[in-house]
Amino acid sequence: MARQQVAAAVAATLAAVAAVSAILAGEVYRRRCRRLATRVRELEASLAAAADKTAAERRGRVRAQQSLRSALSEKESSSDDKKKKKHTKAFPMASIGVVQSCFSTRNGTPRQPLVVPLARATVVLDPSRVPAEALEGLSDYSHCWILYVFHLNTDLDKMWNDPARSKLKAKVRVPRLKGGKMGVLATRSPHRPNPIGLSVAKVDGALAVESIHFSEHFISTLSDCWMHVQKQSLYASADEFRNLVKEVLSWDIRSLSQRIRPHEVTIKDDAHNGGSKIHNGHSNDEDHQSVDPSTSVVYHLHLDGIDVSYRIDQDSNIVVENAALLSSAVNQHRYSYLTWREKVVTL
């Protein structure tokens, strides 16, 4: 009898354990289903957004194609009747700048930028067509697309003035194929149905300063200052510090108001934030009108305990004039270059 009771108790326990396991498994399954359902809803929302974007892009392409067909239709209808004045629809496009490269001829120009990493080029924009404000936000991106025209194409005149005589070649010889031919649209040849090119360029940020010159007085005063700050400076020498000044000033650190009205703005000195300030040097309004703004304004840059003063003219040429020891830097405990190097080595 006792054995039967024990067996019944064991059976009841196993049944309870099985029931609890089933409940837990069911709960885990329901949680997993809820997570999957949430993920499905997220994917469906993402897919719907992508579909909307694709549809918008398609509508834009359709409108562009319709405009192009309309323009071509107007051109064909006007060419049929030579007595009528031609009314070819034109698109408002014009060059906004030029590309300046280290290469002046096609001979030696690499077919890809990574083939010659030191090869460099820059885009010089026409300020009358592209104001500085148009470039705001571009530095937030790593690369940009550049559309351009092969304006030195030797067939350009024929293609635009007499397309029937242009005799565009469908295939061209490709150097990397050692004389073998390939379809022109599969190559980088400038001799194309439309002389348009597309390149991706890295956004490095255009320097706003034309040139930087260090006066003899600055070199002398920097040498005097360096005798006091060298033991607590983060830089190994006065020459290295001067290179730092050049790199900082190359970006034109003045505020927008300083750039627009440099002779009307006065900024309070702040020796703690390493910012830039200016001195007007005007005693009254009459003197204010008689002084050349390009030579009267003195800007100050605080770096590593040294006050660097400079001027900048209307052509963005900078002359660094003087170096003075900041009072806040005297007897101030800071890491030195040697301490910094030791910490870098130990990392």
C-alpha positions in Angstrom: 0.0 0.0 0.0 2.8 2.4 0.9 4.5 1.7 -2.5 1.3 2.6 -4.3 1.1 5.9 -2.4 4.7 6.7 -3.2 4.2 5.9 -6.9 1.1 8.0 -7.0 2.9 10.9 -5.4 5.8 10.6 -7.9 3.3 10.5 -10.8 1.5 13.6 -9.4 4.9 15.5 -9.1 5.9 14.6 -12.6 2.5 15.7 -13.9 2.9 19.0 -12.1 6.4 19.5 -13.5 5.2 18.7 -17.0 2.3 21.2 -16.6 4.7 23.9 -15.4 7.1 23.2 -18.3 4.2 23.4 -20.7 3.1 26.7 -19.3 6.7 28.1 -19.5 7.2 26.8 -23.0 3.9 28.4 -24.0 4.9 31.8 -22.5 8.3 31.7 -24.2 6.6 30.8 -27.5 4.1 33.7 -27.1 6.9 36.2 -26.3 8.8 35.0 -29.4 5.7 35.4 -31.5 5.2 38.9 -30.2 8.8 39.8 -31.0 8.5 38.4 -34.5 5.2 40.2 -35.0 6.9 43.5 -34.0 9.8 42.8 -36.3 7.4 42.0 -39.2 5.6 45.3 -38.6 8.9 47.2 -38.7 10.0 45.5 -41.9 6.6 46.2 -43.5 6.9 49.9 -42.5 10.4 50.1 -43.9 9.3 48.4 -47.1 6.3 50.8 -47.5 8.7 53.8 -47.0 11.1 52.4 -49.6 8.2 51.8 -52.0 7.0 55.4 -51.5 10.4 56.7 -52.2 10.8 54.5 -55.3 7.4 55.7 -56.6 8.4 59.3 -56.0 11.7 58.8 -57.9 9.8 57.1 -60.7 7.3 60.0 -61.0 10.3 62.4 -61.2 11.9 60.3 -64.0 8.5 60.2 -65.8 8.2 64.0 -65.6 11.8 64.4 -66.9 11.2 62.1 -69.8 8.0 63.9 -70.7 9.8 67.2 -70.7 12.6 65.8 -72.8 10.1 64.3 -75.3 8.3 67.6 -75.5 11.5 69.4 -76.2 12.6 66.9 -78.8 9.2 67.1 -80.5 9.4 70.9 -80.6 12.8 70.7 -82.2 11.7 68.2 -84.8 8.6 70.2 -85.7 10.6 73.4 -86.1 13.2 71.8 -88.2 10.6 70.5 -90.7 9.5 74.1 -91.6 12.7 76.1 -92.3 10.6 79.2 -92.9 9.5 79.3 -89.3 11.8 80.4 -86.6 13.2 77.6 -84.5 11.9 77.4 -80.9 14.1 74.7 -79.4 13.5 74.4 -75.7 16.6 75.0 -73.7 17.4 73.9 -70.2 18.9 76.5 -67.8 22.3 75.0 -67.3 25.7 76.6 -67.3 29.2 75.9 -65.9 29.6 76.8 -62.3 33.3 76.2 -62.0 36.3 74.5 -63.4 38.5 71.5 -62.3 42.2 72.2 -61.8 44.4 69.1 -61.8 48.1 68.4 -61.6 47.8 66.9 -65.1 47.8 69.2 -68.1 47.7 66.5 -70.8 45.9 63.2 -71.1 49.2 61.4 -71.4 50.1 60.0 -67.9 46.7 60.8 -66.4 45.7 57.7 -64.4 42.5 55.9 -65.3 41.5 55.6 -61.6 42.4 57.9 -58.7 43.7 55.1 -56.5 46.3 54.2 -59.2 48.3 57.3 -58.3 47.3 58.2 -54.7 49.3 61.5 -54.7 47.5 62.8 -57.8 45.3 65.7 -56.7 42.7 68.0 -58.2 40.4 70.7 -56.9 37.1 72.3 -58.1 37.2 76.1 -58.3 33.7 77.4 -58.2 32.5 80.7 -59.7 31.4 82.9 -56.8 29.1 84.8 -59.0 27.0 81.7 -59.7 27.7 79.7 -56.5 27.7 81.8 -53.3 29.4 80.5 -50.2 26.1 79.8 -48.6 25.3 77.1 -51.2 28.1 75.0 -49.8 26.9 75.0 -46.2 26.4 71.4 -45.0 28.6 69.8 -47.7 31.3 69.2 -45.2 29.0 66.9 -43.3 29.4 64.3 -46.1 32.5 62.4 -47.0 32.0 62.5 -50.8 30.1 64.3 -53.5 29.2 63.7 -57.1 30.5 66.0 -59.8 28.9 66.4 -63.2 31.1 68.0 -65.9 31.6 68.5 -69.6 34.5 67.4 -71.7 35.0 70.9 -73.0 38.4 70.0 -74.6 36.8 67.2 -76.7 38.1 67.7 -80.2 34.8 66.5 -81.7 32.7 68.9 -79.6 32.2 71.5 -82.4 31.0 68.8 -84.9 28.7 67.2 -82.4 26.9 70.4 -81.5 27.0 72.3 -84.9 26.7 69.4 -87.3 25.8 66.1 -85.6 25.4 64.3 -89.0 29.1 64.8 -89.7 30.4 64.0 -86.3 30.9 60.3 -87.2 30.9 59.2 -83.6 32.7 55.9 -83.2 30.7 53.1 -81.5 33.9 51.4 -80.4 37.2 52.8 -79.2 40.6 51.3 -78.4 41.2 50.9 -74.7 44.8 51.1 -73.4 44.4 48.5 -70.8 43.2 46.0 -73.4 46.4 46.6 -75.4 44.7 47.9 -78.5 41.5 46.0 -78.1 38.2 47.7 -78.8 35.2 48.2 -76.6 31.9 50.0 -76.8 32.3 53.7 -76.1 29.7 53.7 -73.4 31.6 51.1 -71.5 34.8 53.2 -71.4 36.0 56.6 -70.0 36.4 58.0 -73.5 35.4 61.7 -73.7 34.2 61.2 -77.3 30.7 60.2 -76.4 27.2 60.9 -77.8 26.9 63.6 -75.1 30.3 64.8 -73.7 29.2 64.5 -70.1 31.3 63.0 -67.3 30.5 61.9 -63.7 33.0 61.5 -60.9 32.9 61.0 -57.2 35.1 63.3 -55.2 36.2 63.3 -51.6 35.1 66.3 -49.6 38.2 67.7 -47.9 36.9 71.2 -47.3 38.1 74.2 -49.2 40.6 76.4 -47.3 39.3 79.9 -46.8 42.7 81.6 -46.5 44.8 82.5 -49.5 48.2 82.6 -47.8 49.8 82.8 -44.4 53.0 84.8 -43.7 54.9 85.0 -40.4 56.6 88.3 -39.7 60.1 88.6 -38.3 58.6 90.2 -35.2 56.4 87.2 -34.6 59.3 84.8 -35.0 61.3 86.8 -32.5 58.5 87.2 -29.9 57.5 83.5 -30.3 61.1 82.6 -29.4 60.9 84.7 -26.2 57.6 83.2 -25.3 58.8 79.7 -25.9 61.5 80.1 -23.2 58.6 80.4 -20.7 56.2 77.8 -22.0 58.4 75.1 -23.4 58.4 73.0 -20.2 54.6 72.9 -20.1 53.8 73.0 -23.8 52.2 70.1 -25.6 54.6 70.7 -28.6 58.2 69.8 -29.0 59.5 73.0 -30.4 58.6 76.5 -31.4 58.6 75.4 -35.1 56.0 72.7 -34.4 53.9 75.3 -32.6 54.2 77.6 -35.6 53.0 74.8 -37.8 50.0 74.4 -35.5 49.2 78.2 -35.9 49.4 77.8 -39.6 47.0 74.9 -39.7 44.5 76.6 -37.4 44.5 79.9 -39.3 44.2 78.1 -42.7 40.5 77.6 -42.0 39.7 81.3 -41.3 38.4 80.9 -37.7 36.6 84.2 -37.7 32.9 84.3 -37.0 30.4 85.2 -39.7 29.9 88.7 -38.3 33.7 89.2 -38.2 34.0 88.3 -41.8 31.1 90.5 -42.9 31.9 93.5 -40.7 35.5 93.1 -39.4 35.9 96.8 -38.6 32.6 97.1 -36.7 32.7 94.2 -34.4 34.5 94.0 -31.0 34.6 90.7 -29.1 35.4 90.6 -25.4 38.7 88.8 -24.5 38.2 85.3 -23.1 41.5 83.9 -22.0 40.1 80.5 -21.1 38.3 79.3 -24.2 41.2 79.7 -26.7 38.9 81.7 -29.0 39.5 84.6 -31.3 39.0 88.3 -30.6 39.7 91.5 -32.5 40.8 95.1 -31.7 39.5 98.0 -33.7 41.9 100.7 -32.5 39.3 103.4 -33.2 38.8 106.4 -30.9 35.7 107.9 -32.5 33.4 107.7 -35.5 35.6 110.0 -37.6 38.6 107.9 -37.1 36.5 104.8 -37.8 35.7 106.1 -41.3 39.3 107.0 -42.1 41.0 103.7 -41.3 41.4 100.9 -43.8 39.5 97.9 -42.4 41.9 95.4 -44.0 44.8 96.8 -42.0 43.2 98.1 -38.9 41.7 95.0 -37.4 43.9 92.8 -35.3 42.7 89.3 -34.4 43.9 87.3 -31.5 44.2 83.5 -31.2 45.0 81.8 -27.9 46.9 78.6 -28.3 48.8 76.6 -25.6 49.2 79.7 -23.3 50.3 82.1 -26.1 48.4 85.0 -27.6 48.9 85.0 -31.3 47.9 88.3 -33.1 47.3 88.5 -36.8 45.7 90.6 -39.5 43.9 89.5 -42.7 43.4 91.6 -45.8 40.5 91.7 -48.3 42.1 89.0 -50.4 42.3 86.6 -47.5 46.0 86.9 -47.0 47.1 86.5 -43.3 50.1 88.1 -41.7 50.9 86.8 -38.2 52.5 89.7 -36.4 53.1 89.0 -32.7 53.2 86.4 -29.9 52.6 87.2 -26.3 52.5 85.2 -23.1 49.0 84.9 -21.7 48.8 85.9 -18.0 46.6 82.9 -17.3 49.3 80.5 -18.5 52.0 81.7 -16.0 52.6 79.2 -13.2 49.8 77.1 -14.5 50.4 73.3 -14.2 49.8 71.6 -17.5 51.0 68.5 -19.2 54.2 69.0 -21.2 55.2 67.4 -24.5 57.4 64.9 -22.8 54.7 63.9 -20.4 52.3 63.5 -23.2 54.7 61.4 -25.2 55.3 59.1 -22.1 51.6 58.6 -21.7 51.1 57.8 -25.4 54.0 55.2 -25.3 52.5 53.5 -22.3 49.0 53.1 -23.9 
